[in-house]
Amino acid sequence: MPKKNKKINRNITPKERNLIKGALRRVFARSDLHRQVVDRTRVDYKDLMRPRVKKWSKCEQCKLFTPTYQITVDHIDPIIPTDNAFENMLVDDVINRLWCNITNLQGLCEPCHDQKTAKERVERKTHKGVKNGKNKRSKTAKGSNAANMSGNASFSFD
């Protein structure tokens, strides 16, 4: 079977790419697939210290009870592979990886998701440094600081 010739549109500005990425993320957050993962994490639980929280879920990694509104749907295999960049992917490829098989999705509490994302950022920076011919050891040392700053609010496709 012949390989498709993938052409990336260089007419799209970085700002427009980020708008597309954000739009895809918002649509996925309202999808049936997203809802199925959140529903899978739901549990019957009451916390007497938090009586106003009515809907509870269980993190699929640490198994702690978490308010459902704090559950993040995470792709086990990142949407953007750690050895690639969004700019190098076709939108159809990103969509196919975003709307993946439900077995590639997990419901995580915020701390578990932040930890996983920080680890992927370090790995992504390591790959980027190797591609650019930079010293892998110095990139890893710098990346370890990123793992400690897991509370930062920026978004990454994981």
TORKOL-4160 file (C-alpha; in steps of 0.2 Angstrom, whole numbers, padded with zeros to 4 digits, m for minus):
158
<pt num="1" X="0000" Y="0000" Z="0000"/>
<pt num="2" X="0007" Y="0017" Z="m0005"/>
<pt num="3" X="0011" Y="0029" Z="0009"/>
<pt num="4" X="0001" Y="0045" Z="0009"/>
<pt num="5" X="0011" Y="0061" Z="0006"/>
<pt num="6" X="0008" Y="0072" Z="0021"/>
<pt num="7" X="0009" Y="0090" Z="0018"/>
<pt num="8" X="0008" Y="0102" Z="0033"/>
<pt num="9" X="0000" Y="0119" Z="0030"/>
<pt num="10" X="0013" Y="0132" Z="0034"/>
<pt num="11" X="0001" Y="0146" Z="0031"/>
<pt num="12" X="m0007" Y="0144" Z="0048"/>
<pt num="13" X="0001" Y="0155" Z="0061"/>
<pt num="14" X="0006" Y="0148" Z="0078"/>
<pt num="15" X="m0008" Y="0158" Z="0086"/>
<pt num="16" X="m0021" Y="0150" Z="0074"/>
<pt num="17" X="m0013" Y="0133" Z="0078"/>
<pt num="18" X="m0016" Y="0136" Z="0096"/>
<pt num="19" X="m0034" Y="0141" Z="0093"/>
<pt num="20" X="m0037" Y="0125" Z="0083"/>
<pt num="21" X="m0029" Y="0115" Z="0097"/>
<pt num="22" X="m0040" Y="0124" Z="0110"/>
<pt num="23" X="m0056" Y="0121" Z="0100"/>
<pt num="24" X="m0052" Y="0102" Z="0098"/>
<pt num="25" X="m0049" Y="0101" Z="0117"/>
<pt num="26" X="m0066" Y="0110" Z="0121"/>
<pt num="27" X="m0076" Y="0099" Z="0109"/>
<pt num="28" X="m0068" Y="0083" Z="0116"/>
<pt num="29" X="m0072" Y="0089" Z="0134"/>
<pt num="30" X="m0090" Y="0089" Z="0128"/>
<pt num="31" X="m0090" Y="0072" Z="0119"/>
<pt num="32" X="m0099" Y="0056" Z="0123"/>
<pt num="33" X="m0082" Y="0047" Z="0125"/>
<pt num="34" X="m0076" Y="0060" Z="0138"/>
<pt num="35" X="m0092" Y="0058" Z="0147"/>
<pt num="36" X="m0091" Y="0038" Z="0147"/>
<pt num="37" X="m0074" Y="0039" Z="0155"/>
<pt num="38" X="m0080" Y="0051" Z="0169"/>
<pt num="39" X="m0095" Y="0040" Z="0172"/>
<pt num="40" X="m0083" Y="0025" Z="0173"/>
<pt num="41" X="m0075" Y="0034" Z="0188"/>
<pt num="42" X="m0091" Y="0038" Z="0197"/>
<pt num="43" X="m0094" Y="0030" Z="0214"/>
<pt num="44" X="m0107" Y="0031" Z="0228"/>
<pt num="45" X="m0098" Y="0040" Z="0242"/>
<pt num="46" X="m0101" Y="0053" Z="0255"/>
<pt num="47" X="m0089" Y="0064" Z="0264"/>
<pt num="48" X="m0096" Y="0071" Z="0280"/>
<pt num="49" X="m0082" Y="0085" Z="0279"/>
<pt num="50" X="m0088" Y="0090" Z="0262"/>
<pt num="51" X="m0107" Y="0089" Z="0262"/>
<pt num="52" X="m0110" Y="0100" Z="0247"/>
<pt num="53" X="m0101" Y="0088" Z="0236"/>
<pt num="54" X="m0114" Y="0076" Z="0229"/>
<pt num="55" X="m0105" Y="0068" Z="0215"/>
<pt num="56" X="m0089" Y="0058" Z="0218"/>
<pt num="57" X="m0077" Y="0048" Z="0208"/>
<pt num="58" X="m0062" Y="0037" Z="0211"/>
<pt num="59" X="m0045" Y="0042" Z="0203"/>
<pt num="60" X="m0040" Y="0027" Z="0192"/>
<pt num="61" X="m0022" Y="0029" Z="0197"/>
<pt num="62" X="m0021" Y="0033" Z="0216"/>
<pt num="63" X="m0038" Y="0026" Z="0220"/>
<pt num="64" X="m0043" Y="0041" Z="0231"/>
<pt num="65" X="m0060" Y="0048" Z="0231"/>
<pt num="66" X="m0061" Y="0065" Z="0222"/>
<pt num="67" X="m0076" Y="0076" Z="0218"/>
<pt num="68" X="m0081" Y="0072" Z="0200"/>
<pt num="69" X="m0079" Y="0090" Z="0194"/>
<pt num="70" X="m0060" Y="0088" Z="0198"/>
<pt num="71" X="m0058" Y="0072" Z="0188"/>
<pt num="72" X="m0047" Y="0075" Z="0172"/>
<pt num="73" X="m0049" Y="0063" Z="0157"/>
<pt num="74" X="m0031" Y="0058" Z="0152"/>
<pt num="75" X="m0024" Y="0049" Z="0137"/>
<pt num="76" X="m0013" Y="0035" Z="0143"/>
<pt num="77" X="m0003" Y="0037" Z="0126"/>
<pt num="78" X="m0002" Y="0056" Z="0124"/>
<pt num="79" X="m0011" Y="0064" Z="0110"/>
<pt num="80" X="0005" Y="0072" Z="0104"/>
<pt num="81" X="0019" Y="0059" Z="0106"/>
<pt num="82" X="0033" Y="0065" Z="0117"/>
<pt num="83" X="0045" Y="0063" Z="0102"/>
<pt num="84" X="0034" Y="0074" Z="0091"/>
<pt num="85" X="0026" Y="0092" Z="0091"/>
<pt num="86" X="0008" Y="0098" Z="0087"/>
<pt num="87" X="0015" Y="0108" Z="0073"/>
<pt num="88" X="0022" Y="0093" Z="0064"/>
<pt num="89" X="0005" Y="0083" Z="0064"/>
<pt num="90" X="m0009" Y="0084" Z="0053"/>
<pt num="91" X="m0026" Y="0089" Z="0061"/>
<pt num="92" X="m0034" Y="0073" Z="0056"/>
<pt num="93" X="m0020" Y="0063" Z="0065"/>
<pt num="94" X="m0023" Y="0074" Z="0081"/>
<pt num="95" X="m0042" Y="0071" Z="0080"/>
<pt num="96" X="m0039" Y="0052" Z="0078"/>
<pt num="97" X="m0028" Y="0052" Z="0093"/>
<pt num="98" X="m0039" Y="0063" Z="0103"/>
<pt num="99" X="m0055" Y="0052" Z="0100"/>
<pt num="100" X="m0046" Y="0036" Z="0103"/>
<pt num="101" X="m0051" Y="0019" Z="0110"/>
<pt num="102" X="m0059" Y="0021" Z="0127"/>
<pt num="103" X="m0045" Y="0009" Z="0134"/>
<pt num="104" X="m0032" Y="0022" Z="0131"/>
<pt num="105" X="m0042" Y="0035" Z="0142"/>
<pt num="106" X="m0041" Y="0036" Z="0161"/>
<pt num="107" X="m0050" Y="0047" Z="0174"/>
<pt num="108" X="m0037" Y="0055" Z="0185"/>
<pt num="109" X="m0037" Y="0067" Z="0200"/>
<pt num="110" X="m0028" Y="0083" Z="0197"/>
<pt num="111" X="m0012" Y="0079" Z="0207"/>
<pt num="112" X="m0010" Y="0062" Z="0197"/>
<pt num="113" X="m0013" Y="0071" Z="0181"/>
<pt num="114" X="m0001" Y="0085" Z="0185"/>
<pt num="115" X="0012" Y="0072" Z="0189"/>
<pt num="116" X="0010" Y="0062" Z="0173"/>
<pt num="117" X="0010" Y="0078" Z="0163"/>
<pt num="118" X="0026" Y="0085" Z="0171"/>
<pt num="119" X="0034" Y="0068" Z="0167"/>
<pt num="120" X="0029" Y="0069" Z="0149"/>
<pt num="121" X="0035" Y="0087" Z="0148"/>
<pt num="122" X="0052" Y="0082" Z="0154"/>
<pt num="123" X="0052" Y="0067" Z="0141"/>
<pt num="124" X="0047" Y="0079" Z="0128"/>
<pt num="125" X="0061" Y="0092" Z="0132"/>
<pt num="126" X="0073" Y="0077" Z="0132"/>
<pt num="127" X="0068" Y="0072" Z="0114"/>
<pt num="128" X="0068" Y="0090" Z="0108"/>
<pt num="129" X="0086" Y="0092" Z="0115"/>
<pt num="130" X="0092" Y="0076" Z="0107"/>
<pt num="131" X="0084" Y="0081" Z="0090"/>
<pt num="132" X="0092" Y="0098" Z="0091"/>
<pt num="133" X="0109" Y="0090" Z="0095"/>
<pt num="134" X="0110" Y="0097" Z="0112"/>
<pt num="135" X="0117" Y="0088" Z="0127"/>
<pt num="136" X="0104" Y="0075" Z="0133"/>
<pt num="137" X="0111" Y="0076" Z="0151"/>
<pt num="138" X="0109" Y="0095" Z="0153"/>
<pt num="139" X="0091" Y="0095" Z="0146"/>
<pt num="140" X="0086" Y="0081" Z="0158"/>
<pt num="141" X="0093" Y="0092" Z="0172"/>
<pt num="142" X="0083" Y="0107" Z="0167"/>
<pt num="143" X="0068" Y="0096" Z="0164"/>
<pt num="144" X="0068" Y="0090" Z="0182"/>
<pt num="145" X="0063" Y="0107" Z="0187"/>
<pt num="146" X="0048" Y="0106" Z="0176"/>
<pt num="147" X="0042" Y="0091" Z="0186"/>
<pt num="148" X="0043" Y="0101" Z="0202"/>
<pt num="149" X="0032" Y="0115" Z="0194"/>
<pt num="150" X="0017" Y="0103" Z="0190"/>
<pt num="151" X="0005" Y="0116" Z="0197"/>
<pt num="152" X="0007" Y="0127" Z="0182"/>
<pt num="153" X="m0009" Y="0131" Z="0172"/>
<pt num="154" X="m0003" Y="0129" Z="0155"/>
<pt num="155" X="m0011" Y="0115" Z="0144"/>
<pt num="156" X="m0002" Y="0101" Z="0135"/>
<pt num="157" X="m0010" Y="0087" Z="0124"/>
<pt num="158" X="m0006" Y="0072" Z="0134"/>
